[in-house]
């Protein structure tokens, strides 16, 4: 019986197995590749990869790489599936421990962003709130936190987490990353270099702790974590994966334990924004003056009214500000969008 059959049964690969078992948990399964690499299927959409103890880990790091937290953001899912297929086919050897995650299998299977509630608002213990009791996405957030806790307990040195997404709307900056807020922490240059290697040339600094997956791993696990937006969301089979070559090559290089490419003086520089205002749905009188389909990073001039309710309003400050993730169709007290400003 082949490694794929042992891990995925009649499924062609990890993605097929995840979709076919989307509605229920999968039993644990462990296999060892010919080169000694161990693979543990911990649950549906959860794979733990560990190189043999005798193999060097030149970058002295461990990686959590997730995709499919939103089920309709399929390109990063396909990227991870392709990388795993390469490993299973013996095209390269794993050098560092890796936890691979496909976040929301039921939403992936039905091609929707989420089934009951946005999974990327349920981390950091938010899944325990009474209003989420009994919802499958709340249970999935708990499962993912537990898996990451266990991985971190074994591999806490130089732990990094990249949560890969694609956007539901156009973006004037196609690929960008969000760095969760941790008091007193600055973005390491090595992480900036990795993002540029992955062809991500815009970085957004968050202004407070949140309930996203990357915020959880950053705060609870001490990981260097990023939410990475890689383009426009498309259904399975409709992605042009040549547009994701940068992130695929960069992740493969990290998993293989190779040194980062040398930087030269003409290397592209990172454009950095900071969050200056978080827009929340304040209730029945909330009025949002930005179309939901406007492109991310659309800039608004000083004095432009962005939102108002019967008690207050928000206008752009002394210099232009951009909008990120505009979406007025969210529950009360949830995020409608972010206003950002370029850093000096």
N, C-alpha and C positions, 0 to 999 in steps of 0.2 A: 504494500500500500504506500502511495506517495505521501510526501509531507503535506501537500495540499489536501489530500483526502483525509489524512489524520486530523488536520486542523479544521477543515471546512466542509467535510463530508462531501456531498454531491455538488456543493457550490464550486464554481470555477476558481474563486479567489475570495479574499477577505471581504470585499465589498458585497459580492453575491451572497455570501454567508450572512453578513450583517443584515441585509435587506430581507432575506428569507426567514430570519429569526427575530425580526424587528419587534414583535409583540410579546416576546418572552425572553427570559434569561437563558444563557447558554452555560452548560456545565464546563468546569475547568478542563483544559486539555494541554498537555506539555509534550513537545517534541524537541529533538536535538538535530540540528543540521549536520552534514558530514564534516564540516569544519569545527564542530563543537559549540556553535552558537545555539543557545536555548531560546525557545519561543513558548510562551505560556499564554494561551487564550484564557483570560480571566473571566470574561463575560461577553455578551454580545457587544461588538464594537470596541473591545478592550484587549490589547495585545501588549504583553511585556516581553521585550527582547533583551537578552543578556549575552555578551560575548564570553568566550571561554576565559577562565581565570588567568590562563597563561598568556593571553594576548594583551599587548600594551594598549593603554588608553592615552595617546600622546597629548591630547588636549585636556586630560584630567577633568572630564565633565560628564554630566548626565542630562538627558533631554526628555521633556514631555512635549509631544507635538499633537495637537488636536485639530479636528475639522468637523464640520457637520453639526456644530452646536445649533445652528439654524439649518433645518433639513433641506431647504431649497438652494443652499449655497454649495453647489456640487463640485466645482472645479478643484478646490483644495482636497476634497475627499478622493477624487480621482488621482490627484498628485500623490497622496500618501499610498494609495493602493498600488500605483505603478512602482513606487520606490520599494514597497514590500515585495512585489513580484520579482523585481531585480535581485533582491537579497535571496529570495527562495530559489531563484534560478542560478545562484552562485556567481553572479556578475561582479559582486564585490563583497567584502567581509566587514562585519560590524566591529567597531572598536570601542563603543561606549554603550552603557545601558540606556535604553529608550523605552518610554511608555507611549504607545500610539493609541489615539482615541478617536472614534467616530461617535460624536456626542449624542445625537438625537435620532436613533434608528427609526422609530415610528414616523417622525416627520420626514425623514429621508425617503422612506418607502412610499409615502403619499405625496411627496413633492411640495410640501408646505413648510413655511418658516417654523411653525410650532403647532402642536395639536390643541393644547389648552392655555398655556401661558409661556411667555418668552423664557426659555431655559437660561439665557444669558443675563437674567435678572434674579437668579435664584441661588447664587453662590455666596460664600461667606456666611453660611447658616441661614440665609434668607428663606430657603426652602422649608424651614420650620415654622414660618408664620401660619397662623390659623387659616387664613384664606386660601392657602395652597394645600391644605391637608387632603391627602388621598389622591392628588393629581399625579399622573405618571411622570410629568416633568420634574416635579419636586422630588420624587423618589430617584429619578435619574441623576439629579444634582447631588443627592446624598451619595449615590454609588460612585460617581466620578470623584467627589471629594475624598471618599474613603480610599479609592484606588491611588489617588495622588498622594495622600498621606502615607500610605504603605510604601510607595515608590520612594518618596522623599526620606522616609526613615532608613531605607537601605542605601540611598544614593543622594546624600545631601550636599556633597562637594560640588561647587560650580554647577548648580542646578539651573537649567533654563527651561522656560515654557513659551512656546509659540502657538497661539490659538489662531488658526487660519480661517479667514472669512472672505466672502465676496459681498458687494453691496447690492441692495435692492433698487438703487437708483444710480444715475450717472454721477461721475465725479470729475471735476476739473483737474484733479490729481489722482490718476488711476490707482496707484499703489501707495498706501500710507499705513503707518503703524501708530498705535496708541500705547503710551507708556503709563501704566497705572501709578497713581500717587502713593508714595511711601515717604513719610516725613524724613527729610534729611538725605534722601537718596538722589544721586545724580546718575544720568545715563552713562554707562561705561563706553569709552571710545570703541572697545572691541565689539560691542553690540551695535553701535552705529555702523561700523565697518561691515558687520554681517548683514545688516539690513540693506546697505548699498550693494553688497554682493548679490543679494536676492532681488535687486532692481526695485527696491522700496526706497524712494528718495525724499519722503516727507514723514515727519515724526510729530505727533501731537502729545503734549505733556498734559496728563490729567491733573485736575485741581483738588480732588478729594478722593478718599477711598470709595469704592463702589461695590456692586454685587455681581460683577462680571466674572467669568472664569479666570481671566488673567489677573484680575485684582485679587481674587482668592489666593492663587498660587504665589503671587508677589507678597502678599501680606502674611498669610498663614504659613507658607513654606519657605519664605525668604528667597524665592527664585527670582532670577532676572526674567521678567515676563512681558510679553507684548501681545496685544490684539493686532493682527496683521490683516489689512484689507487689500485684496489682490485684484480687484476689478469688478465686473458686473456679474450678478448671479444669473445662471442659465440652467435649464433642465439637464439631467444626465444625458450624455451623448451629444450635446450641442456646444460643448466647450472647445475652444481652440487652445489646446494645451501648449502650443508653441509660445503663447503669451505668458506661460507660467514656468518657462525654462529657468529663469533666474532663481526663483525660490526652490525649484526642484534640485538644481545643481548645488545650491548653497547648503540645503539640508543633507543631500547625499554626501557632500564633502565633510560636513560635521559628523555624520554617522560613521564615516570611514576613518575619522580621526586624522584627517589631513590638515596641514597648516593652512591658515588663511592666505589668500592671494596677496602678493605684495602690492602696497598702495604706491601710486606715483603722484607727482605733483599736479597732474592734470585730472586726477580722479574727481568724479562728480561729488558735490557736497550735499549734505543733508539740509533740507529746509525744515525749520522747526517752528511749530505753532504752540501756543498755550491756550488753555481754556480760560475764558474770562467770565462766562456766564452759562449756567445750566438752566434750560427752559423746562419747567415742570407744568403739567396740566393741573391748574389750580381749581378746577371744578366747572360748574354749569356756566359761569359767566366768562370763562376763558376764551379768548379770541386770538388766533394765531394768524399773523399777516404774511406768512411765507408759504408759498405753494408746496405741497408735499413732494411734488416731482422735481423741485429745483435741484440742480446738481450740487453735490458736496463741494465745499470751498467757494461757493458763490459769495462774493464780497458785497457788503452793504455800507453805504456812506454814513459818516457821522450824523447822528440825529434821526436816523431811520427808525420808526417804531417797528419792533419785531413782534411783540405780543402785548396784550392788555387784558385786564378783567375789570370788574366794577370797583376794585380797590387800588390797583396799581398798574404800572406798565413798564416795559423795558425798551429803551432806545439805545442805539449804537453810541458808544462813547466818543472820545475826542479823535480817534483814528478809526479807519475802516475795520470792520469785523466780518468774518466769514461764518457761514452756517454749515454745520455737520449733522448728518442723520435727521433731517427734518421729518417728523411723522406725528401728526396731530391725533391720529387714531390710536391712542394709548389710554389706559385707565388713569383715573385721578391720582395725582402724586407721582406718576411715572414720567420719565424723560421724554420730552417732545423734540428736543434737539440741543445742540451745543453751539455757543458762540465762541469763536476762536480769533486770535490775533497773532500775526507773525512776531516771533521773538527778534530782538535786535541781534 
